[in-house]
Amino acid sequence: MYKVTISDLSASSLNFPHLRQLTTHEVAISGDALHSLLSGCFSLESLLLKNNVGVGRLRISSPTPRSIGFSACHDLTIDDGPCLERLLPLSPDYGPSTVQIIKAPKLQTTVLLSNVTSKLHIGTKDFQEMPAISVTTIMHMVKFLVIDSAGPDLNAVIGFLKCFPCLERLYIISHLRRGMKNVRKYDPLDPIECLTLHLKKVVLQNYRGNKPDVDFANFFIFNAMVLEQMICIAFNSPSDKW
C-alpha cells in the first residue's frame, strides 16, 4: 500500500512558492497531478521522484529545477528545462522505456540508455535500439555521460560520442552479451571531437578481461588524445591468471 495519495484535484490546490527541494517516495500520483504540483513550486531546484505509482508518462516543463532524479515511470519527456543540469535515473534496471529531451540547453550530466530503455529522443533526433551512428543533434553542455547497456558495444558508444563533442568523463556499465566483437577502427577522416580534445577519464564497470572488453578499452587508449585516466572495475575478483 502506498503511503500517500495525491489526487488531481488536491494537487491543483497545492502551492509551495519557496520550496527548493521536493522528494516524492512511494506516492500514488498521476502525471497530470504531478504537473499541477510542480506548477505551484516556483523556486524548485531539486526534484526526486522515487518509486511512485500512477505516473506512466512523466512530462516535465518547469523553469527552475537544476536536478531531476526519477524511477518507476514508463516514458519520460523533458519538454522545457532551461535550468536543468542533471538528469539521473535512480534504478537503471527499472527505468523508462522511452526518454525524450526536447529542450534542456544546460544539461551537463545524464544517464542515457539503460537495459530497459529502447528509445531515446534528443531534440528532433531519434535513437532506437543502439547503435546510433548517424547523429545530427549535438549537446555541447554534456560533460559526464553514463551508458548502461549490453556489451560493451563499441559501435553504439561511438555513435553517442558524436552527439557529445565536449564530453570529459565517460562511465560504461556493461552486461555480458555473447558474440560481441569490438573490432571497429578509428577513422581520422571522420574525427570525434571529444576523443581529440576533451575526453579525460573513462570508467569501465563489470570489466571481465575478455577480448571484447580488451578491444573496447584499447580503442580509447589508442584514440583518446587527452585521456588521463582509465579505470576498469572487475566483474568478479580476478584470478591470478587474469
C-alpha positions as CSV (number, residue, x, y, z in Angstrom):
1,M,0.0,0.0,0.0
2,Y,1.3,3.4,-0.9
3,K,1.7,5.8,2.0
4,V,0.3,9.0,0.3
5,T,-2.2,9.6,-2.5
6,I,-2.3,12.9,-4.3
7,S,-5.4,13.3,-6.5
8,D,-5.6,15.6,-9.5
9,L,-7.9,17.9,-7.5
10,S,-5.8,18.2,-4.4
11,A,-2.6,18.7,-6.5
12,S,-4.1,21.8,-8.2
13,S,-4.7,23.5,-4.8
14,L,-1.1,22.9,-3.6
15,N,1.2,25.9,-3.7
16,F,4.8,26.0,-2.4
17,P,6.4,29.2,-3.8
18,H,9.5,29.0,-1.6
19,L,10.1,25.2,-1.8
20,R,13.6,24.3,-3.2
21,Q,13.7,20.5,-2.8
22,L,10.9,18.1,-3.4
23,T,11.0,14.3,-3.0
24,T,8.1,12.0,-3.6
25,H,8.7,8.4,-2.4
26,E,6.0,5.7,-2.8
27,V,3.3,8.2,-3.6
28,A,0.3,7.4,-5.7
29,I,0.0,10.3,-8.1
30,S,-0.9,10.7,-11.8
31,G,1.2,12.6,-14.4
32,D,-1.4,15.4,-14.5
33,A,-1.4,15.7,-10.7
34,L,2.4,15.9,-10.7
35,H,2.4,18.6,-13.4
36,S,-0.1,20.6,-11.3
37,L,2.0,20.2,-8.2
38,L,5.2,21.4,-9.9
39,S,3.4,24.4,-11.4
40,G,2.9,25.6,-7.8
41,C,6.7,25.3,-6.9
42,F,8.1,28.5,-8.3
43,S,11.6,28.1,-6.7
44,L,12.1,24.4,-7.1
45,E,15.8,23.4,-7.7
46,S,15.9,19.6,-6.9
47,L,13.2,17.1,-7.8
48,L,13.4,13.4,-6.7
49,L,10.7,11.0,-7.9
50,K,11.3,7.6,-6.4
51,N,9.1,4.5,-6.7
52,N,5.9,6.4,-7.2
53,V,2.8,4.8,-8.8
54,G,0.4,6.2,-11.4
55,V,3.0,8.2,-13.4
56,G,3.0,6.1,-16.5
57,R,4.1,9.1,-18.7
58,L,6.1,11.8,-16.9
59,R,6.4,15.1,-18.7
60,I,8.5,17.9,-17.1
61,S,8.1,21.5,-18.1
62,S,9.4,23.7,-15.3
63,P,11.7,26.7,-15.5
64,T,13.7,26.2,-12.2
65,P,14.8,22.6,-11.5
66,R,18.6,22.0,-11.8
67,S,18.5,18.3,-10.9
68,I,15.9,15.6,-11.5
69,G,16.2,12.0,-10.3
70,F,13.5,9.6,-11.2
71,S,12.4,5.9,-11.2
72,A,9.3,3.8,-11.9
73,C,7.9,5.6,-15.0
74,H,7.4,4.2,-18.4
75,D,8.0,7.3,-20.5
76,L,9.9,10.5,-19.6
77,T,9.8,13.7,-21.6
78,I,11.6,16.9,-20.7
79,D,9.5,19.4,-22.6
80,D,11.3,22.5,-21.3
81,G,14.1,22.5,-18.7
82,P,16.0,25.8,-19.2
83,C,18.0,25.3,-15.9
84,L,18.2,21.5,-15.9
85,E,21.9,20.3,-15.4
86,R,21.5,16.8,-14.1
87,L,19.1,14.0,-15.3
88,L,19.6,10.8,-13.3
89,P,17.6,7.5,-13.4
90,L,17.7,6.1,-9.8
91,S,17.1,2.5,-10.8
92,P,18.5,1.8,-14.4
93,D,17.0,-1.7,-14.4
94,Y,13.6,-0.2,-13.9
95,G,14.0,3.0,-15.9
96,P,11.7,4.4,-18.6
97,S,11.4,2.6,-21.9
98,T,11.4,6.0,-23.7
99,V,13.3,9.1,-22.9
100,Q,12.7,12.4,-24.8
101,I,14.8,15.5,-24.2
102,I,13.2,18.3,-26.2
103,K,14.8,21.4,-24.6
104,A,17.4,21.3,-21.9
105,P,20.2,23.7,-23.0
106,K,22.2,23.5,-19.8
107,L,22.1,19.7,-19.3
108,Q,25.6,18.6,-18.2
109,T,25.1,15.1,-16.6
110,T,22.9,12.5,-17.9
111,V,22.4,8.7,-18.0
112,L,21.1,7.9,-21.4
113,L,20.4,4.3,-22.1
114,S,19.8,1.5,-19.6
115,N,18.9,-2.1,-20.4
116,V,15.2,-1.3,-20.5
117,T,15.4,2.0,-22.4
118,S,14.7,1.1,-26.0
119,K,14.2,4.6,-27.5
120,L,15.9,7.9,-26.9
121,H,14.9,11.3,-28.5
122,I,17.1,14.3,-28.3
123,G,15.6,17.3,-29.9
124,T,14.4,16.1,-33.3
125,K,16.7,13.1,-33.4
126,D,15.6,9.6,-32.6
127,F,17.9,6.7,-31.4
128,Q,16.4,3.2,-31.3
129,E,18.0,0.0,-30.2
130,M,21.6,1.1,-30.1
131,P,23.8,1.8,-32.0
132,A,23.1,5.3,-33.1
133,I,25.7,6.1,-35.8
134,S,24.2,9.0,-37.8
135,V,23.9,11.9,-35.3
136,T,22.6,15.3,-36.2
137,T,21.7,16.7,-32.8
138,I,24.6,18.0,-30.8
139,M,24.6,18.6,-27.0
140,H,27.7,20.7,-26.2
141,M,27.0,21.1,-22.5
142,V,27.1,17.5,-21.5
143,K,30.5,16.8,-19.8
144,F,29.6,13.5,-18.0
145,L,27.8,10.6,-19.7
146,V,26.8,7.2,-18.3
147,I,25.7,4.4,-20.6
148,D,24.3,1.2,-19.1
149,S,24.0,-1.4,-21.8
150,A,24.8,-4.9,-23.1
151,G,28.3,-5.3,-24.4
152,P,30.2,-3.1,-24.0
153,D,29.2,-2.3,-27.6
154,L,31.9,-0.1,-29.2
155,N,29.8,0.8,-32.2
156,A,26.9,2.0,-30.0
157,V,29.2,4.1,-27.8
158,I,30.9,5.8,-30.7
159,G,27.5,6.8,-32.1
160,F,26.7,8.5,-28.9
161,L,30.1,10.2,-28.5
162,K,29.5,12.1,-31.8
163,C,26.5,13.7,-30.1
164,F,28.5,15.0,-27.1
165,P,31.6,16.7,-28.5
166,C,32.6,18.3,-25.2
167,L,32.4,15.1,-23.1
168,E,35.1,14.8,-20.4
169,R,34.1,11.7,-18.4
170,L,32.6,8.5,-19.8
171,Y,31.2,5.8,-17.5
172,I,30.2,2.5,-19.1
173,I,28.3,-0.2,-17.2
174,S,28.4,-3.3,-19.3
175,H,26.4,-6.5,-19.2
176,L,27.8,-9.6,-20.9
177,R,26.5,-10.3,-24.4
178,R,27.9,-13.3,-26.2
179,G,29.2,-12.8,-29.7
180,M,30.1,-9.2,-29.2
181,K,33.0,-8.1,-31.4
182,N,34.6,-4.7,-30.9
183,V,36.8,-4.5,-34.0
184,R,36.0,-1.1,-35.2
185,K,38.9,1.1,-36.0
186,Y,39.0,4.9,-35.6
187,D,38.8,6.8,-38.9
188,P,40.8,10.0,-38.8
189,L,38.8,11.3,-41.7
190,D,35.7,11.1,-39.6
191,P,37.0,12.6,-36.3
192,I,35.1,12.5,-33.0
193,E,35.7,15.8,-31.3
194,C,35.6,14.7,-27.7
195,L,38.2,12.0,-28.4
196,T,40.5,14.6,-29.9
197,L,40.1,17.5,-27.4
198,H,38.2,16.7,-24.2
199,L,37.8,13.1,-23.0
200,K,40.0,12.7,-19.9
201,K,38.5,9.8,-18.0
202,V,36.9,6.5,-18.9
203,V,35.4,4.1,-16.3
204,L,34.5,0.5,-17.4
205,Q,32.4,-1.3,-14.8
206,N,31.8,-5.0,-14.9
207,Y,35.1,-5.5,-16.8
208,R,35.7,-9.2,-17.4
209,G,39.0,-9.0,-19.3
210,N,37.7,-11.0,-22.3
211,K,38.7,-10.0,-25.8
212,P,35.6,-7.7,-26.4
213,D,36.4,-5.8,-23.1
214,V,40.1,-5.5,-24.0
215,D,39.4,-4.3,-27.6
216,F,36.9,-1.8,-26.2
217,A,39.5,-0.4,-23.7
218,N,42.2,-0.3,-26.3
219,F,40.1,1.8,-28.6
220,F,40.1,4.6,-26.0
221,I,43.8,4.1,-25.0
222,F,44.9,4.5,-28.6
223,N,42.5,7.1,-29.8
224,A,41.5,9.4,-26.9
225,M,44.3,12.0,-27.3
226,V,43.9,13.7,-23.9
227,L,42.9,10.7,-21.9
228,E,44.4,10.9,-18.4
229,Q,42.8,8.0,-16.6
230,M,41.1,4.7,-17.3
231,I,39.6,2.7,-14.5
232,C,38.5,-1.0,-15.0
233,I,36.2,-2.3,-12.3
234,A,36.3,-6.1,-12.4
235,F,33.0,-8.0,-12.5
236,N,34.4,-10.6,-10.1
237,S,37.5,-10.9,-8.1
238,P,40.1,-11.7,-10.7
239,S,42.2,-14.9,-10.6
240,D,46.0,-14.9,-10.7
241,K,45.9,-15.9,-14.3
242,W,43.5,-13.0,-15.1
